[in-house]
Amino acid sequence: MFTISGRWGRLNRQRYFGYGFLAGFVWFLLAMGVLLFSLFGGGSGESISAMSFAGAMPSLMLLLIPMYVALIWIQICLTVKRLHDLNHSGWWMLLPAGMGFVAGFLAEMGDAMATVAMLINIPIIIYAIYLLFWSGTKGDNRFGPDPLDQA
C-alpha cells in the first residue's frame, strides 16, 4: 500500500475506496488524539481557553504535518494503483492536481475568476467519480494481472 509499484497488484475500486477511507479515518483519529493531548496533556486541570489552545498550536502543527504528509503519500500510492487498474499511467493523477492548483489560484483573483475556478472543478469531480466507480480492465493489462482473478 505504501509503494507506487510492486507486487501488491492493481487496486480495484472497492479496495481504493476502502483503503483511502481507512487512511483518512486513521489520520483523523490521530489528529484528534494530538489535539486532545495538546489541550489536556499538561495535567494542570485548567479549562480550555483561547490562550491554552493558542499555546498548543505550535506543538500540534509539528505533530500533524508529518502525519498529513504520510496521508498524502498513501493517497498518491492508492491513486496510482487505481489508475493502473484502469490501464492508465500513474502520471494522470497530476492533471487534476494541477487543475486544482490553477482553480485555487484563480479563486483568489476576484469574483469573475472565482466563477471560472468553480468551472475548473467540474472535470476534477468527474475524474474522482471515474476513479471511484469505473470498473477496472478485465483480465491482465500492462500493469499486471487482474486483482479479481487472484481472489
N, CA, C and O atoms as a GROMACS GRO file, in nm:
protein
  604
    1MET      N    1   0.082  -0.119   0.000
    1MET     CA    2   0.000   0.000   0.000
    1MET      C    3   0.086   0.126   0.000
    1MET      O    4   0.038   0.233  -0.037
    2PHE      N    5   0.211   0.116   0.040
    2PHE     CA    6   0.294   0.235   0.055
    2PHE      C    7   0.391   0.257  -0.060
    2PHE      O    8   0.478   0.344  -0.053
    3THR      N    9   0.378   0.180  -0.168
    3THR     CA   10   0.463   0.198  -0.284
    3THR      C   11   0.378   0.221  -0.407
    3THR      O   12   0.262   0.180  -0.414
    4ILE      N   13   0.438   0.289  -0.504
    4ILE     CA   14   0.368   0.316  -0.629
    4ILE      C   15   0.364   0.193  -0.717
    4ILE      O   16   0.268   0.171  -0.790
    5SER      N   17   0.467   0.113  -0.709
    5SER     CA   18   0.470  -0.010  -0.787
    5SER      C   19   0.497  -0.125  -0.692
    5SER      O   20   0.505  -0.106  -0.570
    6GLY      N   21   0.512  -0.241  -0.746
    6GLY     CA   22   0.541  -0.356  -0.662
    6GLY      C   23   0.452  -0.472  -0.695
    6GLY      O   24   0.382  -0.470  -0.796
    7ARG      N   25   0.454  -0.573  -0.611
    7ARG     CA   26   0.383  -0.696  -0.638
    7ARG      C   27   0.248  -0.703  -0.566
    7ARG      O   28   0.186  -0.809  -0.561
    8TRP      N   29   0.202  -0.591  -0.510
    8TRP     CA   30   0.076  -0.592  -0.439
    8TRP      C   31  -0.041  -0.610  -0.535
    8TRP      O   32  -0.149  -0.653  -0.494
    9GLY      N   33  -0.020  -0.578  -0.660
    9GLY     CA   34  -0.126  -0.593  -0.760
    9GLY      C   35  -0.201  -0.464  -0.782
    9GLY      O   36  -0.189  -0.368  -0.706
   10ARG      N   37  -0.279  -0.465  -0.886
   10ARG     CA   38  -0.359  -0.348  -0.917
   10ARG      C   39  -0.467  -0.330  -0.811
   10ARG      O   40  -0.503  -0.425  -0.741
   11LEU      N   41  -0.518  -0.212  -0.800
   11LEU     CA   42  -0.612  -0.178  -0.693
   11LEU      C   43  -0.750  -0.157  -0.753
   11LEU      O   44  -0.774  -0.060  -0.825
   12ASN      N   45  -0.842  -0.249  -0.722
   12ASN     CA   46  -0.977  -0.231  -0.776
   12ASN      C   47  -1.050  -0.123  -0.698
   12ASN      O   48  -1.001  -0.075  -0.596
   13ARG      N   49  -1.168  -0.084  -0.745
   13ARG     CA   50  -1.236   0.032  -0.688
   13ARG      C   51  -1.279   0.012  -0.544
   13ARG      O   52  -1.278   0.108  -0.467
   14GLN      N   53  -1.316  -0.110  -0.505
   14GLN     CA   54  -1.358  -0.131  -0.366
   14GLN      C   55  -1.240  -0.112  -0.271
   14GLN      O   56  -1.254  -0.047  -0.167
   15ARG      N   57  -1.126  -0.168  -0.306
   15ARG     CA   58  -1.008  -0.151  -0.221
   15ARG      C   59  -0.959  -0.006  -0.223
   15ARG      O   60  -0.914   0.045  -0.121
   16TYR      N   61  -0.968   0.060  -0.339
   16TYR     CA   62  -0.927   0.201  -0.349
   16TYR      C   63  -1.007   0.286  -0.252
   16TYR      O   64  -0.951   0.364  -0.176
   17PHE      N   65  -1.140   0.270  -0.255
   17PHE     CA   66  -1.225   0.348  -0.166
   17PHE      C   67  -1.202   0.306  -0.020
   17PHE      O   68  -1.190   0.392   0.068
   18GLY      N   69  -1.196   0.177   0.004
   18GLY     CA   70  -1.180   0.129   0.141
   18GLY      C   71  -1.050   0.171   0.205
   18GLY      O   72  -1.050   0.222   0.318
   19TYR      N   73  -0.938   0.152   0.136
   19TYR     CA   74  -0.809   0.191   0.193
   19TYR      C   75  -0.797   0.342   0.204
   19TYR      O   76  -0.740   0.393   0.301
   20GLY      N   77  -0.851   0.415   0.107
   20GLY     CA   78  -0.847   0.561   0.116
   20GLY      C   79  -0.928   0.612   0.234
   20GLY      O   80  -0.883   0.701   0.306
   21PHE      N   81  -1.046   0.555   0.254
   21PHE     CA   82  -1.129   0.593   0.368
   21PHE      C   83  -1.060   0.556   0.499
   21PHE      O   84  -1.060   0.636   0.593
   22LEU      N   85  -1.002   0.437   0.505
   22LEU     CA   86  -0.934   0.392   0.626
   22LEU      C   87  -0.816   0.483   0.659
   22LEU      O   88  -0.797   0.520   0.775
   23ALA      N   89  -0.736   0.519   0.559
   23ALA     CA   90  -0.621   0.607   0.583
   23ALA      C   91  -0.668   0.743   0.634
   23ALA      O   92  -0.610   0.797   0.728
   24GLY      N   93  -0.772   0.798   0.574
   24GLY     CA   94  -0.825   0.927   0.620
   24GLY      C   95  -0.882   0.919   0.760
   24GLY      O   96  -0.865   1.011   0.839
   25PHE      N   97  -0.950   0.810   0.791
   25PHE     CA   98  -1.009   0.793   0.923
   25PHE      C   99  -0.900   0.778   1.030
   25PHE      O  100  -0.912   0.836   1.138
   26VAL      N  101  -0.796   0.702   1.000
   26VAL     CA  102  -0.685   0.687   1.095
   26VAL      C  103  -0.618   0.821   1.118
   26VAL      O  104  -0.585   0.855   1.231
   27TRP      N  105  -0.596   0.899   1.008
   27TRP     CA  106  -0.536   1.030   1.023
   27TRP      C  107  -0.625   1.118   1.111
   27TRP      O  108  -0.575   1.189   1.198
   28PHE      N  109  -0.756   1.114   1.090
   28PHE     CA  110  -0.849   1.194   1.171
   28PHE      C  111  -0.837   1.156   1.318
   28PHE      O  112  -0.830   1.244   1.404
   29LEU      N  113  -0.835   1.026   1.348
   29LEU     CA  114  -0.824   0.983   1.487
   29LEU      C  115  -0.692   1.028   1.549
   29LEU      O  116  -0.690   1.073   1.664
   30LEU      N  117  -0.583   1.016   1.474
   30LEU     CA  118  -0.454   1.062   1.526
   30LEU      C  119  -0.452   1.212   1.548
   30LEU      O  120  -0.400   1.260   1.648
   31ALA      N  121  -0.511   1.286   1.453
   31ALA     CA  122  -0.515   1.432   1.468
   31ALA      C  123  -0.597   1.471   1.590
   31ALA      O  124  -0.558   1.561   1.664
   32MET      N  125  -0.709   1.406   1.611
   32MET     CA  126  -0.790   1.436   1.729
   32MET      C  127  -0.716   1.398   1.857
   32MET      O  128  -0.724   1.469   1.957
   33GLY      N  129  -0.643   1.287   1.853
   33GLY     CA  130  -0.564   1.248   1.969
   33GLY      C  131  -0.456   1.350   2.000
   33GLY      O  132  -0.435   1.385   2.117
   34VAL      N  133  -0.387   1.398   1.898
   34VAL     CA  134  -0.284   1.501   1.917
   34VAL      C  135  -0.347   1.628   1.971
   34VAL      O  136  -0.293   1.690   2.063
   35LEU      N  137  -0.461   1.667   1.914
   35LEU     CA  138  -0.528   1.788   1.960
   35LEU      C  139  -0.569   1.776   2.107
   35LEU      O  140  -0.544   1.866   2.186
   36LEU      N  141  -0.632   1.666   2.142
   36LEU     CA  142  -0.676   1.648   2.280
   36LEU      C  143  -0.558   1.640   2.377
   36LEU      O  144  -0.564   1.693   2.488
   37PHE      N  145  -0.451   1.572   2.335
   37PHE     CA  146  -0.334   1.564   2.421
   37PHE      C  147  -0.270   1.702   2.438
   37PHE      O  148  -0.225   1.737   2.547
   38SER      N  149  -0.267   1.779   2.329
   38SER     CA  150  -0.210   1.914   2.338
   38SER      C  151  -0.291   2.003   2.432
   38SER      O  152  -0.235   2.087   2.503
   39LEU      N  153  -0.422   1.984   2.431
   39LEU     CA  154  -0.506   2.069   2.514
   39LEU      C  155  -0.513   2.023   2.658
   39LEU      O  156  -0.515   2.105   2.750
   40PHE      N  157  -0.518   1.891   2.680
   40PHE     CA  158  -0.538   1.839   2.814
   40PHE      C  159  -0.415   1.770   2.872
   40PHE      O  160  -0.417   1.731   2.989
   41GLY      N  161  -0.311   1.754   2.795
   41GLY     CA  162  -0.196   1.674   2.838
   41GLY      C  163  -0.111   1.736   2.946
   41GLY      O  164  -0.030   1.669   3.008
   42GLY      N  165  -0.129   1.866   2.968
   42GLY     CA  166  -0.047   1.932   3.068
   42GLY      C  167  -0.076   1.886   3.209
   42GLY      O  168   0.009   1.899   3.297
   43GLY      N  169  -0.194   1.832   3.234
   43GLY     CA  170  -0.230   1.783   3.366
   43GLY      C  171  -0.258   1.892   3.467
   43GLY      O  172  -0.268   1.864   3.586
   44SER      N  173  -0.270   2.016   3.421
   44SER     CA  174  -0.293   2.125   3.515
   44SER      C  175  -0.439   2.134   3.559
   44SER      O  176  -0.470   2.199   3.659
   45GLY      N  177  -0.527   2.069   3.487
   45GLY     CA  178  -0.667   2.070   3.524
   45GLY      C  179  -0.738   2.199   3.486
   45GLY      O  180  -0.855   2.217   3.521
   46GLU      N  181  -0.671   2.288   3.416
   46GLU     CA  182  -0.734   2.413   3.376
   46GLU      C  183  -0.833   2.386   3.263
   46GLU      O  184  -0.821   2.290   3.188
   47SER      N  185  -0.931   2.473   3.254
   47SER     CA  186  -1.029   2.460   3.146
   47SER      C  187  -0.967   2.511   3.016
   47SER      O  188  -0.869   2.586   3.016
   48ILE      N  189  -1.026   2.468   2.905
   48ILE     CA  190  -0.977   2.511   2.774
   48ILE      C  191  -1.015   2.657   2.753
   48ILE      O  192  -1.130   2.697   2.774
   49SER      N  193  -0.918   2.733   2.712
   49SER     CA  194  -0.944   2.873   2.679
   49SER      C  195  -0.872   2.903   2.549
   49SER      O  196  -0.797   2.820   2.497
   50ALA      N  197  -0.895   3.021   2.498
   50ALA     CA  198  -0.826   3.061   2.374
   50ALA      C  199  -0.676   3.063   2.394
   50ALA      O  200  -0.600   3.029   2.303
   51MET      N  201  -0.631   3.101   2.513
   51MET     CA  202  -0.488   3.107   2.540
   51MET      C  203  -0.425   2.968   2.542
   51MET      O  204  -0.316   2.950   2.488
   52SER      N  205  -0.492   2.870   2.602
   52SER     CA  206  -0.435   2.736   2.608
   52SER      C  207  -0.433   2.674   2.470
   52SER      O  208  -0.340   2.601   2.436
   53PHE      N  209  -0.536   2.701   2.388
   53PHE     CA  210  -0.538   2.648   2.253
   53PHE      C  211  -0.428   2.712   2.170
   53PHE      O  212  -0.359   2.642   2.096
   54ALA      N  213  -0.410   2.843   2.181
   54ALA     CA  214  -0.305   2.912   2.105
   54ALA      C  215  -0.168   2.862   2.147
   54ALA      O  216  -0.078   2.851   2.063
   55GLY      N  217  -0.150   2.831   2.273
   55GLY     CA  218  -0.022   2.778   2.318
   55GLY      C  219   0.005   2.638   2.268
   55GLY      O  220   0.120   2.598   2.253
   56ALA      N  221  -0.102   2.562   2.242
   56ALA     CA  222  -0.087   2.424   2.195
   56ALA      C  223  -0.065   2.416   2.045
   56ALA      O  224  -0.016   2.313   1.996
   57MET      N  225  -0.098   2.519   1.970
   57MET     CA  226  -0.094   2.512   1.824
   57MET      C  227   0.044   2.480   1.767
   57MET      O  228   0.052   2.396   1.677
   58PRO      N  229   0.154   2.541   1.812
   58PRO     CA  230   0.284   2.506   1.751
   58PRO      C  231   0.318   2.359   1.766
   58PRO      O  232   0.362   2.296   1.669
   59SER      N  233   0.300   2.302   1.883
   59SER     CA  234   0.331   2.160   1.900
   59SER      C  235   0.233   2.074   1.822
   59SER      O  236   0.271   1.970   1.768
   60LEU      N  237   0.110   2.116   1.817
   60LEU     CA  238   0.009   2.043   1.740
   60LEU      C  239   0.047   2.039   1.593
   60LEU      O  240   0.041   1.934   1.530
   61MET      N  241   0.085   2.153   1.537
   61MET     CA  242   0.122   2.159   1.396
   61MET      C  243   0.247   2.075   1.367
   61MET      O  244   0.254   2.010   1.263
   62LEU      N  245   0.342   2.076   1.457
   62LEU     CA  246   0.463   1.996   1.436
   62LEU      C  247   0.432   1.847   1.431
   62LEU      O  248   0.501   1.772   1.362
   63LEU      N  249   0.332   1.803   1.504
   63LEU     CA  250   0.294   1.662   1.502
   63LEU      C  251   0.202   1.628   1.386
   63LEU      O  252   0.207   1.517   1.333
   64LEU      N  253   0.118   1.721   1.346
   64LEU     CA  254   0.022   1.692   1.240
   64LEU      C  255   0.083   1.697   1.100
   64LEU      O  256   0.036   1.626   1.011
   65ILE      N  257   0.185   1.777   1.080
   65ILE     CA  258   0.244   1.789   0.946
   65ILE      C  259   0.301   1.656   0.898
   65ILE      O  260   0.270   1.617   0.785
   66PRO      N  261   0.382   1.583   0.975
   66PRO     CA  262   0.430   1.453   0.925
   66PRO      C  263   0.316   1.354   0.902
   66PRO      O  264   0.322   1.274   0.808
   67MET      N  265   0.213   1.359   0.986
   67MET     CA  266   0.100   1.268   0.965
   67MET      C  267   0.027   1.304   0.836
   67MET      O  268  -0.017   1.215   0.763
   68TYR      N  269   0.014   1.432   0.807
   68TYR     CA  270  -0.054   1.474   0.685
   68TYR      C  271   0.029   1.436   0.562
   68TYR      O  272  -0.027   1.393   0.461
   69VAL      N  273   0.161   1.451   0.570
   69VAL     CA  274   0.248   1.410   0.459
   69VAL      C  275   0.234   1.260   0.434
   69VAL      O  276   0.229   1.217   0.319
   70ALA      N  277   0.227   1.180   0.540
   70ALA     CA  278   0.208   1.036   0.525
   70ALA      C  279   0.074   1.006   0.459
   70ALA      O  280   0.065   0.918   0.374
   71LEU      N  281  -0.032   1.078   0.499
   71LEU     CA  282  -0.163   1.057   0.438
   71LEU      C  283  -0.161   1.091   0.290
   71LEU      O  284  -0.218   1.018   0.209
   72ILE      N  285  -0.095   1.200   0.254
   72ILE     CA  286  -0.084   1.237   0.112
   72ILE      C  287  -0.010   1.128   0.035
   72ILE      O  288  -0.051   1.092  -0.075
   73TRP      N  289   0.099   1.074   0.092
   73TRP     CA  290   0.174   0.969   0.024
   73TRP      C  291   0.087   0.845   0.004
   73TRP      O  292   0.089   0.784  -0.103
   74ILE      N  293   0.011   0.808   0.104
   74ILE     CA  294  -0.077   0.691   0.091
   74ILE      C  295  -0.180   0.716  -0.019
   74ILE      O  296  -0.206   0.627  -0.099
   75GLN      N  297  -0.238   0.836  -0.023
   75GLN     CA  298  -0.337   0.866  -0.126
   75GLN      C  299  -0.274   0.865  -0.265
   75GLN      O  300  -0.338   0.821  -0.361
   76ILE      N  301  -0.151   0.913  -0.279
   76ILE     CA  302  -0.081   0.908  -0.408
   76ILE      C  303  -0.063   0.762  -0.450
   76ILE      O  304  -0.093   0.727  -0.564
   77CYS      N  305  -0.015   0.679  -0.360
   77CYS     CA  306   0.005   0.537  -0.392
   77CYS      C  307  -0.125   0.469  -0.432
   77CYS      O  308  -0.128   0.394  -0.529
   78LEU      N  309  -0.231   0.496  -0.357
   78LEU     CA  310  -0.361   0.434  -0.389
   78LEU      C  311  -0.413   0.482  -0.524
   78LEU      O  312  -0.466   0.402  -0.601
   79THR      N  313  -0.399   0.609  -0.553
   79THR     CA  314  -0.449   0.663  -0.680
   79THR      C  315  -0.369   0.607  -0.797
   79THR      O  316  -0.428   0.574  -0.901
   80VAL      N  317  -0.238   0.597  -0.784
   80VAL     CA  318  -0.157   0.540  -0.892
   80VAL      C  319  -0.197   0.395  -0.916
   80VAL      O  320  -0.212   0.353  -1.031
   81LYS      N  321  -0.214   0.318  -0.811
   81LYS     CA  322  -0.254   0.178  -0.829
   81LYS      C  323  -0.394   0.168  -0.889
   81LYS      O  324  -0.420   0.079  -0.970
   82ARG      N  325  -0.484   0.259  -0.852
   82ARG     CA  326  -0.618   0.258  -0.911
   82ARG      C  327  -0.611   0.294  -1.060
   82ARG      O  328  -0.680   0.233  -1.141
   83LEU      N  329  -0.528   0.390  -1.095
   83LEU     CA  330  -0.509   0.424  -1.237
   83LEU      C  331  -0.450   0.305  -1.313
   83LEU      O  332  -0.488   0.280  -1.428
   84HIS      N  333  -0.360   0.233  -1.250
   84HIS     CA  334  -0.305   0.113  -1.313
   84HIS      C  335  -0.415   0.009  -1.335
   84HIS      O  336  -0.414  -0.062  -1.436
   85ASP      N  337  -0.508  -0.002  -1.241
   85ASP     CA  338  -0.620  -0.095  -1.257
   85ASP      C  339  -0.704  -0.056  -1.379
   85ASP      O  340  -0.764  -0.142  -1.444
   86LEU      N  341  -0.710   0.074  -1.408
   86LEU     CA  342  -0.785   0.123  -1.523
   86LEU      C  343  -0.699   0.126  -1.650
   86LEU      O  344  -0.743   0.176  -1.754
   87ASN      N  345  -0.576   0.072  -1.642
   87ASN     CA  346  -0.481   0.066  -1.753
   87ASN      C  347  -0.434   0.205  -1.797
   87ASN      O  348  -0.414   0.229  -1.916
   88HIS      N  349  -0.418   0.295  -1.700
   88HIS     CA  350  -0.366   0.429  -1.727
   88HIS      C  351  -0.237   0.448  -1.647
   88HIS      O  352  -0.218   0.387  -1.542
   89SER      N  353  -0.151   0.532  -1.698
   89SER     CA  354  -0.028   0.566  -1.628
   89SER      C  355  -0.062   0.643  -1.501
   89SER      O  356  -0.159   0.718  -1.496
   90GLY      N  357   0.020   0.623  -1.398
   90GLY     CA  358   0.001   0.695  -1.274
   90GLY      C  359   0.023   0.845  -1.287
   90GLY      O  360  -0.020   0.922  -1.202
   91TRP      N  361   0.091   0.887  -1.393
   91TRP     CA  362   0.115   1.028  -1.414
   91TRP      C  363  -0.014   1.106  -1.439
   91TRP      O  364  -0.016   1.228  -1.425
   92TRP      N  365  -0.122   1.037  -1.476
   92TRP     CA  366  -0.250   1.104  -1.500
   92TRP      C  367  -0.305   1.168  -1.373
   92TRP      O  368  -0.393   1.254  -1.381
   93MET      N  369  -0.256   1.128  -1.257
   93MET     CA  370  -0.304   1.190  -1.135
   93MET      C  371  -0.258   1.335  -1.122
   93MET      O  372  -0.315   1.411  -1.044
   94LEU      N  373  -0.156   1.374  -1.198
   94LEU     CA  374  -0.108   1.512  -1.190
   94LEU      C  375  -0.202   1.609  -1.259
   94LEU      O  376  -0.203   1.728  -1.225
   95LEU      N  377  -0.282   1.562  -1.355
   95LEU     CA  378  -0.372   1.652  -1.428
   95LEU      C  379  -0.475   1.716  -1.334
   95LEU      O  380  -0.484   1.839  -1.332
   96PRO      N  381  -0.553   1.640  -1.258
   96PRO     CA  382  -0.648   1.709  -1.169
   96PRO      C  383  -0.579   1.785  -1.056
   96PRO      O  384  -0.632   1.886  -1.009
   97ALA      N  385  -0.461   1.739  -1.014
   97ALA     CA  386  -0.389   1.814  -0.911
   97ALA      C  387  -0.349   1.951  -0.964
   97ALA      O  388  -0.362   2.051  -0.895
   98GLY      N  389  -0.300   1.955  -1.087
   98GLY     CA  390  -0.265   2.083  -1.149
   98GLY      C  391  -0.387   2.170  -1.171
   98GLY      O  392  -0.382   2.291  -1.151
   99MET      N  393  -0.496   2.109  -1.213
   99MET     CA  394  -0.619   2.185  -1.233
   99MET      C  395  -0.669   2.242  -1.101
   99MET      O  396  -0.718   2.356  -1.098
  100GLY      N  397  -0.658   2.167  -0.993
  100GLY     CA  398  -0.698   2.217  -0.862
  100GLY      C  399  -0.611   2.333  -0.817
  100GLY      O  400  -0.661   2.428  -0.756
  101PHE      N  401  -0.482   2.325  -0.846
  101PHE     CA  402  -0.391   2.435  -0.812
  101PHE      C  403  -0.431   2.561  -0.889
  101PHE      O  404  -0.436   2.670  -0.831
  102VAL      N  405  -0.458   2.546  -1.018
  102VAL     CA  406  -0.499   2.661  -1.100
  102VAL      C  407  -0.632   2.717  -1.050
  102VAL      O  408  -0.649   2.839  -1.042
  103ALA      N  409  -0.726   2.630  -1.016
  103ALA     CA  410  -0.856   2.675  -0.965
  103ALA      C  411  -0.838   2.755  -0.836
  103ALA      O  412  -0.902   2.858  -0.818
  104GLY      N  413  -0.753   2.708  -0.748
  104GLY     CA  414  -0.727   2.781  -0.624
  104GLY      C  415  -0.664   2.916  -0.648
  104GLY      O  416  -0.698   3.014  -0.581
  105PHE      N  417  -0.573   2.922  -0.743
  105PHE     CA  418  -0.508   3.048  -0.778
  105PHE      C  419  -0.609   3.145  -0.837
  105PHE      O  420  -0.611   3.263  -0.801
  106LEU      N  421  -0.694   3.097  -0.928
  106LEU     CA  422  -0.794   3.183  -0.991
  106LEU      C  423  -0.898   3.233  -0.892
  106LEU      O  424  -0.946   3.346  -0.903
  107ALA      N  425  -0.934   3.150  -0.796
  107ALA     CA  426  -1.035   3.189  -0.698
  107ALA      C  427  -0.992   3.309  -0.615
  107ALA      O  428  -1.076   3.384  -0.566
  108GLU      N  429  -0.861   3.327  -0.600
  108GLU     CA  430  -0.810   3.440  -0.523
  108GLU      C  431  -0.805   3.570  -0.603
  108GLU      O  432  -0.774   3.675  -0.548
  109MET      N  433  -0.834   3.563  -0.733
  109MET     CA  434  -0.819   3.681  -0.818
  109MET      C  435  -0.944   3.767  -0.828
  109MET      O  436  -0.940   3.873  -0.891
  110GLY      N  437  -1.053   3.727  -0.768
  110GLY     CA  438  -1.174   3.809  -0.773
  110GLY      C  439  -1.295   3.727  -0.809
  110GLY      O  440  -1.286   3.607  -0.835
  111ASP      N  441  -1.410   3.794  -0.810
  111ASP     CA  442  -1.537   3.725  -0.830
  111ASP      C  443  -1.549   3.660  -0.968
  111ASP      O  444  -1.597   3.548  -0.979
  112ALA      N  445  -1.506   3.730  -1.073
  112ALA     CA  446  -1.518   3.675  -1.208
  112ALA      C  447  -1.432   3.549  -1.222
  112ALA      O  448  -1.475   3.451  -1.282
  113MET      N  449  -1.314   3.553  -1.169
  113MET     CA  450  -1.225   3.437  -1.178
  113MET      C  451  -1.270   3.324  -1.085
  113MET      O  452  -1.240   3.208  -1.110
  114ALA      N  453  -1.340   3.359  -0.978
  114ALA     CA  454  -1.391   3.256  -0.888
  114ALA      C  455  -1.493   3.168  -0.961
  114ALA      O  456  -1.501   3.048  -0.935
  115THR      N  457  -1.569   3.228  -1.052
  115THR     CA  458  -1.664   3.150  -1.132
  115THR      C  459  -1.589   3.055  -1.224
  115THR      O  460  -1.628   2.939  -1.238
  116VAL      N  461  -1.483   3.103  -1.286
  116VAL     CA  462  -1.401   3.017  -1.372
  116VAL      C  463  -1.339   2.904  -1.289
  116VAL      O  464  -1.332   2.790  -1.334
  117ALA      N  465  -1.295   2.936  -1.169
  117ALA     CA  466  -1.237   2.835  -1.081
  117ALA      C  467  -1.338   2.727  -1.047
  117ALA      O  468  -1.304   2.609  -1.041
  118MET      N  469  -1.463   2.768  -1.025
  118MET     CA  470  -1.567   2.668  -0.996
  118MET      C  471  -1.589   2.577  -1.117
  118MET      O  472  -1.612   2.458  -1.101
  119LEU      N  473  -1.582   2.633  -1.236
  119LEU     CA  474  -1.600   2.552  -1.357
  119LEU      C  475  -1.484   2.456  -1.377
  119LEU      O  476  -1.503   2.346  -1.430
  120ILE      N  477  -1.365   2.496  -1.335
  120ILE     CA  478  -1.249   2.407  -1.346
  120ILE      C  479  -1.267   2.285  -1.256
  120ILE      O  480  -1.214   2.178  -1.286
  121ASN      N  481  -1.341   2.301  -1.149
  121ASN     CA  482  -1.361   2.189  -1.056
  121ASN      C  483  -1.451   2.080  -1.112
  121ASN      O  484  -1.448   1.968  -1.063
  122ILE      N  485  -1.531   2.110  -1.212
  122ILE     CA  486  -1.621   2.009  -1.270
  122ILE      C  487  -1.544   1.890  -1.326
  122ILE      O  488  -1.578   1.776  -1.294
  123PRO      N  489  -1.440   1.910  -1.410
  123PRO     CA  490  -1.365   1.793  -1.456
  123PRO      C  491  -1.294   1.717  -1.344
  123PRO      O  492  -1.276   1.596  -1.353
  124ILE      N  493  -1.255   1.787  -1.239
  124ILE     CA  494  -1.191   1.721  -1.126
  124ILE      C  495  -1.291   1.629  -1.056
  124ILE      O  496  -1.256   1.518  -1.016
  125ILE      N  497  -1.414   1.674  -1.042
  125ILE     CA  498  -1.518   1.592  -0.981
  125ILE      C  499  -1.549   1.471  -1.069
  125ILE      O  500  -1.567   1.360  -1.018
  126ILE      N  501  -1.554   1.492  -1.200
  126ILE     CA  502  -1.578   1.381  -1.293
  126ILE      C  503  -1.464   1.279  -1.283
  126ILE      O  504  -1.488   1.158  -1.286
  127TYR      N  505  -1.342   1.327  -1.272
  127TYR     CA  506  -1.224   1.240  -1.257
  127TYR      C  507  -1.236   1.156  -1.130
  127TYR      O  508  -1.209   1.036  -1.132
  128ALA      N  509  -1.277   1.219  -1.019
  128ALA     CA  510  -1.291   1.146  -0.892
  128ALA      C  511  -1.400   1.041  -0.903
  128ALA      O  512  -1.384   0.930  -0.852
  129ILE      N  513  -1.511   1.074  -0.967
  129ILE     CA  514  -1.619   0.977  -0.987
  129ILE      C  515  -1.570   0.862  -1.074
  129ILE      O  516  -1.603   0.746  -1.048
  130TYR      N  517  -1.493   0.893  -1.177
  130TYR     CA  518  -1.436   0.790  -1.264
  130TYR      C  519  -1.349   0.693  -1.183
  130TYR      O  520  -1.361   0.572  -1.199
  131LEU      N  521  -1.263   0.746  -1.098
  131LEU     CA  522  -1.177   0.659  -1.017
  131LEU      C  523  -1.257   0.573  -0.921
  131LEU      O  524  -1.222   0.458  -0.897
  132LEU      N  525  -1.363   0.628  -0.865
  132LEU     CA  526  -1.441   0.554  -0.766
  132LEU      C  527  -1.532   0.449  -0.826
  132LEU      O  528  -1.549   0.342  -0.767
  133PHE      N  529  -1.590   0.476  -0.941
  133PHE     CA  530  -1.698   0.390  -0.988
  133PHE      C  531  -1.672   0.314  -1.117
  133PHE      O  532  -1.745   0.219  -1.147
  134TRP      N  533  -1.570   0.351  -1.195
  134TRP     CA  534  -1.546   0.282  -1.322
  134TRP      C  535  -1.480   0.148  -1.295
  134TRP      O  536  -1.388   0.138  -1.214
  135SER      N  537  -1.526   0.046  -1.363
  135SER     CA  538  -1.467  -0.088  -1.346
  135SER      C  539  -1.327  -0.091  -1.404
  135SER      O  540  -1.299  -0.027  -1.506
  136GLY      N  541  -1.240  -0.166  -1.339
  136GLY     CA  542  -1.105  -0.184  -1.392
  136GLY      C  543  -1.108  -0.269  -1.518
  136GLY      O  544  -1.211  -0.327  -1.554
  137THR      N  545  -0.994  -0.275  -1.584
  137THR     CA  546  -0.986  -0.354  -1.706
  137THR      C  547  -1.004  -0.501  -1.673
  137THR      O  548  -0.953  -0.549  -1.571
  138LYS      N  549  -1.075  -0.571  -1.758
  138LYS     CA  550  -1.096  -0.715  -1.740
  138LYS      C  551  -0.969  -0.788  -1.783
  138LYS      O  552  -0.911  -0.758  -1.888
  139GLY      N  553  -0.926  -0.883  -1.704
  139GLY     CA  554  -0.807  -0.960  -1.737
  139GLY      C  555  -0.680  -0.880  -1.711
  139GLY      O  556  -0.682  -0.773  -1.650
  140ASP      N  557  -0.570  -0.933  -1.758
  140ASP     CA  558  -0.440  -0.869  -1.739
  140ASP      C  559  -0.431  -0.741  -1.822
  140ASP      O  560  -0.493  -0.731  -1.928
  141ASN      N  561  -0.354  -0.644  -1.773
  141ASN     CA  562  -0.321  -0.527  -1.853
  141ASN      C  563  -0.172  -0.502  -1.840
  141ASN      O  564  -0.100  -0.584  -1.782
  142ARG      N  565  -0.124  -0.390  -1.892
  142ARG     CA  566   0.021  -0.365  -1.895
  142ARG      C  567   0.080  -0.342  -1.756
  142ARG      O  568   0.202  -0.334  -1.742
  143PHE      N  569  -0.005  -0.331  -1.654
  143PHE     CA  570   0.043  -0.308  -1.519
  143PHE      C  571   0.035  -0.432  -1.430
  143PHE      O  572   0.072  -0.427  -1.313
  144GLY      N  573  -0.012  -0.540  -1.485
  144GLY     CA  574  -0.013  -0.662  -1.406
  144GLY      C  575  -0.141  -0.742  -1.424
  144GLY      O  576  -0.226  -0.708  -1.505
  145PRO      N  577  -0.152  -0.849  -1.346
  145PRO     CA  578  -0.269  -0.936  -1.356
  145PRO      C  579  -0.392  -0.871  -1.294
  145PRO      O  580  -0.382  -0.780  -1.212
  146ASP      N  581  -0.507  -0.919  -1.334
  146ASP     CA  582  -0.635  -0.871  -1.281
  146ASP      C  583  -0.644  -0.909  -1.134
  146ASP      O  584  -0.633  -1.027  -1.100
  147PRO      N  585  -0.663  -0.810  -1.043
  147PRO     CA  586  -0.669  -0.844  -0.899
  147PRO      C  587  -0.789  -0.929  -0.863
  147PRO      O  588  -0.787  -1.001  -0.763
  148LEU      N  589  -0.895  -0.922  -0.944
  148LEU     CA  590  -1.014  -1.003  -0.915
  148LEU      C  591  -0.993  -1.149  -0.951
  148LEU      O  592  -1.059  -1.236  -0.895
  149ASP      N  593  -0.900  -1.178  -1.045
  149ASP     CA  594  -0.869  -1.316  -1.080
  149ASP      C  595  -0.787  -1.383  -0.973
  149ASP      O  596  -0.785  -1.505  -0.964
  150GLN      N  597  -0.718  -1.304  -0.890
  150GLN     CA  598  -0.632  -1.361  -0.786
  150GLN      C  599  -0.707  -1.393  -0.659
  150GLN      O  600  -0.655  -1.462  -0.571
  151ALA      N  601  -0.828  -1.344  -0.648
  151ALA     CA  602  -0.904  -1.363  -0.524
  151ALA      C  603  -0.949  -1.505  -0.506
  151ALA      O  604  -1.014  -1.537  -0.406
   0.00000   0.00000   0.00000
